[in-house]
């Protein structure tokens, strides 16, 4: 994570999957309300369908929603939602 590589921006380097219990690239904020509004701006150029970047709403590691950008193929991006309820 870096605030100095590109002044005015937060740069995160990829880690493991959002489902992993190990090394993830994640910045989090605890929310204490049932109703919230959140937004983000993401610059991301995925090179494969295995690379994801986005914004997540976590209850815990077994319950969350993840709105993410990935690669549909080698030339275009796609926007998708992942829901985890274990």
N, CA, C and O atoms as a GROMACS GRO file, in nm:
protein
  344
    1UNK      N    1   0.085  -0.116   0.000
    1UNK     CA    2   0.000   0.000   0.000
    1UNK      C    3   0.090   0.123   0.000
    1UNK      O    4   0.190   0.128   0.072
    2UNK      N    5   0.055   0.222  -0.082
    2UNK     CA    6   0.137   0.343  -0.092
    2UNK      C    7   0.051   0.466  -0.116
    2UNK      O    8  -0.042   0.464  -0.197
    3UNK      N    9   0.083   0.574  -0.046
    3UNK     CA   10   0.022   0.704  -0.072
    3UNK      C   11   0.120   0.796  -0.144
    3UNK      O   12   0.083   0.905  -0.187
    4UNK      N   13   0.246   0.751  -0.158
    4UNK     CA   14   0.349   0.838  -0.217
    4UNK      C   15   0.384   0.804  -0.362
    4UNK      O   16   0.437   0.889  -0.433
    5UNK      N   17   0.357   0.681  -0.408
    5UNK     CA   18   0.391   0.644  -0.546
    5UNK      C   19   0.318   0.732  -0.647
    5UNK      O   20   0.373   0.764  -0.753
    6UNK      N   21   0.196   0.770  -0.614
    6UNK     CA   22   0.116   0.859  -0.699
    6UNK      C   23   0.041   0.955  -0.606
    6UNK      O   24  -0.066   0.921  -0.556
    7UNK      N   25   0.096   1.072  -0.582
    7UNK     CA   26   0.037   1.165  -0.485
    7UNK      C   27  -0.112   1.191  -0.513
    7UNK      O   28  -0.153   1.211  -0.627
    8UNK      N   29  -0.191   1.188  -0.404
    8UNK     CA   30  -0.334   1.209  -0.415
    8UNK      C   31  -0.413   1.081  -0.435
    8UNK      O   32  -0.536   1.084  -0.439
    9UNK      N   33  -0.344   0.968  -0.448
    9UNK     CA   34  -0.408   0.838  -0.472
    9UNK      C   35  -0.357   0.735  -0.373
    9UNK      O   36  -0.244   0.745  -0.324
   10UNK      N   37  -0.440   0.636  -0.343
   10UNK     CA   38  -0.398   0.520  -0.265
   10UNK      C   39  -0.371   0.407  -0.364
   10UNK      O   40  -0.458   0.372  -0.443
   11UNK      N   41  -0.252   0.351  -0.361
   11UNK     CA   42  -0.216   0.240  -0.451
   11UNK      C   43  -0.206   0.112  -0.370
   11UNK      O   44  -0.132   0.103  -0.273
   12UNK      N   45  -0.283   0.012  -0.413
   12UNK     CA   46  -0.279  -0.120  -0.352
   12UNK      C   47  -0.220  -0.218  -0.451
   12UNK      O   48  -0.252  -0.213  -0.570
   13UNK      N   49  -0.136  -0.308  -0.403
   13UNK     CA   50  -0.082  -0.416  -0.487
   13UNK      C   51  -0.161  -0.542  -0.456
   13UNK      O   52  -0.198  -0.566  -0.341
   14UNK      N   53  -0.187  -0.621  -0.556
   14UNK     CA   54  -0.270  -0.740  -0.541
   14UNK      C   55  -0.220  -0.838  -0.438
   14UNK      O   56  -0.101  -0.845  -0.408
   15UNK      N   57  -0.314  -0.912  -0.384
   15UNK     CA   58  -0.285  -1.017  -0.287
   15UNK      C   59  -0.365  -1.141  -0.323
   15UNK      O   60  -0.390  -1.168  -0.440
   16UNK      N   61  -0.405  -1.214  -0.223
   16UNK     CA   62  -0.484  -1.335  -0.246
   16UNK      C   63  -0.631  -1.301  -0.264
   16UNK      O   64  -0.671  -1.185  -0.253
   17UNK      N   65  -0.710  -1.400  -0.292
   17UNK     CA   66  -0.854  -1.388  -0.316
   17UNK      C   67  -0.926  -1.327  -0.196
   17UNK      O   68  -0.879  -1.338  -0.083
   18UNK      N   69  -1.039  -1.264  -0.222
   18UNK     CA   70  -1.122  -1.209  -0.114
   18UNK      C   71  -1.171  -1.320  -0.021
   18UNK      O   72  -1.207  -1.293   0.094
   19UNK      N   73  -1.173  -1.444  -0.068
   19UNK     CA   74  -1.215  -1.558   0.014
   19UNK      C   75  -1.101  -1.614   0.099
   19UNK      O   76  -1.124  -1.700   0.184
   20UNK      N   77  -0.979  -1.566   0.077
   20UNK     CA   78  -0.862  -1.616   0.149
   20UNK      C   79  -0.857  -1.561   0.292
   20UNK      O   80  -0.903  -1.449   0.317
   21UNK      N   81  -0.802  -1.639   0.384
   21UNK     CA   82  -0.780  -1.593   0.521
   21UNK      C   83  -0.638  -1.540   0.538
   21UNK      O   84  -0.597  -1.509   0.650
   22UNK      N   85  -0.565  -1.528   0.430
   22UNK     CA   86  -0.425  -1.489   0.438
   22UNK      C   87  -0.404  -1.350   0.377
   22UNK      O   88  -0.483  -1.260   0.404
   23UNK      N   89  -0.302  -1.330   0.297
   23UNK     CA   90  -0.257  -1.200   0.249
   23UNK      C   91  -0.351  -1.142   0.143
   23UNK      O   92  -0.349  -1.184   0.027
   24UNK      N   93  -0.432  -1.046   0.184
   24UNK     CA   94  -0.521  -0.976   0.091
   24UNK      C   95  -0.478  -0.830   0.082
   24UNK      O   96  -0.410  -0.779   0.172
   25UNK      N   97  -0.515  -0.763  -0.025
   25UNK     CA   98  -0.496  -0.618  -0.037
   25UNK      C   99  -0.631  -0.556  -0.003
   25UNK      O  100  -0.722  -0.556  -0.085
   26UNK      N  101  -0.643  -0.503   0.118
   26UNK     CA  102  -0.773  -0.457   0.167
   26UNK      C  103  -0.756  -0.336   0.257
   26UNK      O  104  -0.668  -0.333   0.343
   27UNK      N  105  -0.839  -0.236   0.237
   27UNK     CA  106  -0.851  -0.123   0.328
   27UNK      C  107  -0.994  -0.128   0.379
   27UNK      O  108  -1.088  -0.136   0.300
   28UNK      N  109  -1.013  -0.124   0.511
   28UNK     CA  110  -1.147  -0.144   0.568
   28UNK      C  111  -1.186  -0.030   0.662
   28UNK      O  112  -1.102   0.038   0.719
   29UNK      N  113  -1.317  -0.013   0.674
   29UNK     CA  114  -1.373   0.083   0.769
   29UNK      C  115  -1.497   0.019   0.830
   29UNK      O  116  -1.584  -0.031   0.758
   30UNK      N  117  -1.504   0.022   0.962
   30UNK     CA  118  -1.621  -0.035   1.031
   30UNK      C  119  -1.740   0.059   1.015
   30UNK      O  120  -1.727   0.180   1.034
   31UNK      N  121  -1.854   0.004   0.981
   31UNK     CA  122  -1.977   0.080   0.963
   31UNK      C  123  -2.071   0.045   1.079
   31UNK      O  124  -2.091  -0.073   1.109
   32UNK      N  125  -2.127   0.146   1.144
   32UNK     CA  126  -2.212   0.123   1.261
   32UNK      C  127  -2.358   0.156   1.233
   32UNK      O  128  -2.433   0.190   1.325
   33UNK      N  129  -2.400   0.148   1.108
   33UNK     CA  130  -2.536   0.181   1.070
   33UNK      C  131  -2.589   0.075   0.974
   33UNK      O  132  -2.512   0.013   0.901
   34UNK      N  133  -2.720   0.055   0.973
   34UNK     CA  134  -2.779  -0.039   0.880
   34UNK      C  135  -2.796   0.020   0.741
   34UNK      O  136  -2.805  -0.054   0.643
   35UNK      N  137  -2.801   0.153   0.731
   35UNK     CA  138  -2.818   0.220   0.601
   35UNK      C  139  -2.697   0.308   0.576
   35UNK      O  140  -2.666   0.398   0.654
   36UNK      N  141  -2.628   0.280   0.467
   36UNK     CA  142  -2.510   0.360   0.432
   36UNK      C  143  -2.509   0.385   0.281
   36UNK      O  144  -2.581   0.321   0.205
   37UNK      N  145  -2.426   0.477   0.242
   37UNK     CA  146  -2.398   0.503   0.101
   37UNK      C  147  -2.246   0.505   0.088
   37UNK      O  148  -2.178   0.569   0.168
   38UNK      N  149  -2.193   0.437  -0.012
   38UNK     CA  150  -2.048   0.432  -0.032
   38UNK      C  151  -2.017   0.442  -0.180
   38UNK      O  152  -2.095   0.397  -0.264
   39UNK      N  153  -1.904   0.502  -0.211
   39UNK     CA  154  -1.860   0.508  -0.350
   39UNK      C  155  -1.708   0.504  -0.354
   39UNK      O  156  -1.641   0.537  -0.257
   40UNK      N  157  -1.657   0.464  -0.469
   40UNK     CA  158  -1.513   0.462  -0.489
   40UNK      C  159  -1.484   0.486  -0.636
   40UNK      O  160  -1.571   0.471  -0.722
   41UNK      N  161  -1.363   0.524  -0.664
   41UNK     CA  162  -1.314   0.539  -0.801
   41UNK      C  163  -1.196   0.445  -0.815
   41UNK      O  164  -1.102   0.451  -0.735
   42UNK      N  165  -1.198   0.360  -0.915
   42UNK     CA  166  -1.095   0.258  -0.931
   42UNK      C  167  -1.032   0.268  -1.068
   42UNK      O  168  -1.102   0.275  -1.170
   43UNK      N  169  -0.899   0.270  -1.072
   43UNK     CA  170  -0.825   0.256  -1.197
   43UNK      C  171  -0.762   0.118  -1.193
   43UNK      O  172  -0.678   0.090  -1.108
   44UNK      N  173  -0.802   0.032  -1.286
   44UNK     CA  174  -0.760  -0.108  -1.281
   44UNK      C  175  -0.763  -0.166  -1.420
   44UNK      O  176  -0.862  -0.151  -1.492
   45UNK      N  177  -0.657  -0.232  -1.459
   45UNK     CA  178  -0.647  -0.298  -1.590
   45UNK      C  179  -0.618  -0.446  -1.568
   45UNK      O  180  -0.501  -0.486  -1.568
   46UNK      N  181  -0.721  -0.528  -1.550
   46UNK     CA  182  -0.699  -0.671  -1.526
   46UNK      C  183  -0.640  -0.740  -1.650
   46UNK      O  184  -0.677  -0.709  -1.763
   47UNK      N  185  -0.549  -0.832  -1.624
   47UNK     CA  186  -0.487  -0.907  -1.733
   47UNK      C  187  -0.548  -1.046  -1.748
   47UNK      O  188  -0.522  -1.114  -1.847
   48UNK      N  189  -0.630  -1.088  -1.651
   48UNK     CA  190  -0.699  -1.218  -1.660
   48UNK      C  191  -0.825  -1.213  -1.575
   48UNK      O  192  -0.845  -1.121  -1.496
   49UNK      N  193  -0.911  -1.314  -1.592
   49UNK     CA  194  -1.034  -1.322  -1.515
   49UNK      C  195  -1.007  -1.347  -1.367
   49UNK      O  196  -1.097  -1.332  -1.284
   50UNK      N  197  -0.884  -1.385  -1.332
   50UNK     CA  198  -0.849  -1.412  -1.193
   50UNK      C  199  -0.810  -1.285  -1.117
   50UNK      O  200  -0.791  -1.290  -0.995
   51UNK      N  201  -0.798  -1.173  -1.185
   51UNK     CA  202  -0.763  -1.046  -1.120
   51UNK      C  203  -0.890  -0.964  -1.100
   51UNK      O  204  -0.963  -0.937  -1.196
   52UNK      N  205  -0.916  -0.925  -0.975
   52UNK     CA  206  -1.037  -0.852  -0.939
   52UNK      C  207  -1.001  -0.728  -0.858
   52UNK      O  208  -0.902  -0.728  -0.786
   53UNK      N  209  -1.082  -0.623  -0.870
   53UNK     CA  210  -1.067  -0.503  -0.786
   53UNK      C  211  -1.205  -0.441  -0.770
   53UNK      O  212  -1.283  -0.436  -0.865
   54UNK      N  213  -1.235  -0.393  -0.649
   54UNK     CA  214  -1.365  -0.332  -0.628
   54UNK      C  215  -1.389  -0.289  -0.486
   54UNK      O  216  -1.296  -0.252  -0.414
   55UNK      N  217  -1.516  -0.294  -0.446
   55UNK     CA  218  -1.558  -0.250  -0.313
   55UNK      C  219  -1.645  -0.360  -0.252
   55UNK      O  220  -1.728  -0.420  -0.321
   56UNK      N  221  -1.625  -0.386  -0.123
   56UNK     CA  222  -1.697  -0.496  -0.057
   56UNK      C  223  -1.770  -0.446   0.067
   56UNK      O  224  -1.727  -0.350   0.132
   57UNK      N  225  -1.880  -0.511   0.098
   57UNK     CA  226  -1.954  -0.489   0.223
   57UNK      C  227  -1.948  -0.621   0.300
   57UNK      O  228  -2.014  -0.718   0.262
   58UNK      N  229  -1.870  -0.624   0.407
   58UNK     CA  230  -1.849  -0.745   0.486
   58UNK      C  231  -1.936  -0.746   0.611
   58UNK      O  232  -1.946  -0.646   0.681
   59UNK      N  233  -1.998  -0.859   0.638
   59UNK     CA  234  -2.053  -0.887   0.771
   59UNK      C  235  -1.945  -0.962   0.849
   59UNK      O  236  -1.913  -0.928   0.963
   60UNK      N  237  -1.891  -1.064   0.784
   60UNK     CA  238  -1.775  -1.138   0.834
   60UNK      C  239  -1.715  -1.212   0.714
   60UNK      O  240  -1.758  -1.191   0.601
   61UNK      N  241  -1.617  -1.298   0.738
   61UNK     CA  242  -1.551  -1.367   0.626
   61UNK      C  243  -1.642  -1.469   0.558
   61UNK      O  244  -1.608  -1.520   0.451
   62UNK      N  245  -1.756  -1.498   0.618
   62UNK     CA  246  -1.849  -1.593   0.558
   62UNK      C  247  -1.976  -1.527   0.507
   62UNK      O  248  -2.067  -1.596   0.460
   63UNK      N  249  -1.984  -1.395   0.516
   63UNK     CA  250  -2.101  -1.323   0.467
   63UNK      C  251  -2.064  -1.185   0.417
   63UNK      O  252  -2.032  -1.097   0.496
   64UNK      N  253  -2.068  -1.167   0.285
   64UNK     CA  254  -2.032  -1.037   0.228
   64UNK      C  255  -2.085  -1.024   0.086
   64UNK      O  256  -2.125  -1.122   0.023
   65UNK      N  257  -2.084  -0.901   0.037
   65UNK     CA  258  -2.112  -0.870  -0.103
   65UNK      C  259  -1.989  -0.799  -0.158
   65UNK      O  260  -1.926  -0.720  -0.088
   66UNK      N  261  -1.954  -0.828  -0.282
   66UNK     CA  262  -1.834  -0.772  -0.344
   66UNK      C  263  -1.868  -0.729  -0.486
   66UNK      O  264  -1.896  -0.812  -0.572
   67UNK      N  265  -1.865  -0.599  -0.511
   67UNK     CA  266  -1.884  -0.543  -0.644
   67UNK      C  267  -1.745  -0.524  -0.703
   67UNK      O  268  -1.664  -0.450  -0.648
   68UNK      N  269  -1.716  -0.591  -0.815
   68UNK     CA  270  -1.579  -0.589  -0.864
   68UNK      C  271  -1.570  -0.577  -1.016
   68UNK      O  272  -1.664  -0.604  -1.090
   69UNK      N  273  -1.451  -0.534  -1.059
   69UNK     CA  274  -1.413  -0.527  -1.200
   69UNK      C  275  -1.319  -0.643  -1.226
   69UNK      O  276  -1.232  -0.673  -1.145
   70UNK      N  277  -1.336  -0.709  -1.340
   70UNK     CA  278  -1.247  -0.816  -1.380
   70UNK      C  279  -1.235  -0.813  -1.532
   70UNK      O  280  -1.283  -0.721  -1.597
   71UNK      N  281  -1.171  -0.914  -1.587
   71UNK     CA  282  -1.152  -0.924  -1.731
   71UNK      C  283  -1.252  -1.024  -1.789
   71UNK      O  284  -1.256  -1.139  -1.746
   72UNK      N  285  -1.331  -0.980  -1.886
   72UNK     CA  286  -1.423  -1.070  -1.954
   72UNK      C  287  -1.346  -1.157  -2.053
   72UNK      O  288  -1.377  -1.275  -2.070
   73UNK      N  289  -1.248  -1.099  -2.116
   73UNK     CA  290  -1.155  -1.168  -2.204
   73UNK      C  291  -1.027  -1.084  -2.202
   73UNK      O  292  -1.012  -1.001  -2.112
   74UNK      N  293  -0.940  -1.102  -2.292
   74UNK     CA  294  -0.814  -1.027  -2.288
   74UNK      C  295  -0.827  -0.884  -2.337
   74UNK      O  296  -0.730  -0.808  -2.331
   75UNK      N  297  -0.944  -0.844  -2.385
   75UNK     CA  298  -0.958  -0.709  -2.441
   75UNK      C  299  -1.064  -0.623  -2.373
   75UNK      O  300  -1.070  -0.503  -2.399
   76UNK      N  301  -1.147  -0.682  -2.286
   76UNK     CA  302  -1.253  -0.600  -2.225
   76UNK      C  303  -1.269  -0.632  -2.076
   76UNK      O  304  -1.228  -0.738  -2.029
   77UNK      N  305  -1.329  -0.536  -2.005
   77UNK     CA  306  -1.354  -0.551  -1.862
   77UNK      C  307  -1.500  -0.586  -1.840
   77UNK      O  308  -1.585  -0.561  -1.926
   78UNK      N  309  -1.529  -0.642  -1.723
   78UNK     CA  310  -1.668  -0.667  -1.685
   78UNK      C  311  -1.688  -0.626  -1.539
   78UNK      O  312  -1.593  -0.626  -1.460
   79UNK      N  313  -1.810  -0.590  -1.506
   79UNK     CA  314  -1.848  -0.554  -1.370
   79UNK      C  315  -1.940  -0.664  -1.319
   79UNK      O  316  -2.034  -0.703  -1.388
   80UNK      N  317  -1.913  -0.714  -1.198
   80UNK     CA  318  -1.992  -0.826  -1.145
   80UNK      C  319  -2.010  -0.811  -0.994
   80UNK      O  320  -1.942  -0.731  -0.930
   81UNK      N  321  -2.103  -0.887  -0.939
   81UNK     CA  322  -2.128  -0.890  -0.795
   81UNK      C  323  -2.109  -1.032  -0.745
   81UNK      O  324  -2.163  -1.127  -0.803
   82UNK      N  325  -2.033  -1.046  -0.637
   82UNK     CA  326  -2.014  -1.175  -0.571
   82UNK      C  327  -2.085  -1.169  -0.436
   82UNK      O  328  -2.068  -1.073  -0.361
   83UNK      N  329  -2.165  -1.270  -0.406
   83UNK     CA  330  -2.232  -1.279  -0.277
   83UNK      C  331  -2.184  -1.406  -0.208
   83UNK      O  332  -2.186  -1.513  -0.268
   84UNK      N  333  -2.142  -1.394  -0.084
   84UNK     CA  334  -2.098  -1.511  -0.008
   84UNK      C  335  -2.186  -1.523   0.116
   84UNK      O  336  -2.192  -1.431   0.197
   85UNK      N  337  -2.252  -1.636   0.130
   85UNK     CA  338  -2.334  -1.667   0.248
   85UNK      C  339  -2.309  -1.812   0.284
   85UNK      O  340  -2.378  -1.902   0.236
   86UNK      N  341  -2.212  -1.834   0.368
   86UNK     CA  342  -2.179  -1.973   0.406
   86UNK      C  343  -2.256  -2.016   0.527
   86UNK      O  344  -2.241  -2.129   0.573
   0.00000   0.00000   0.00000
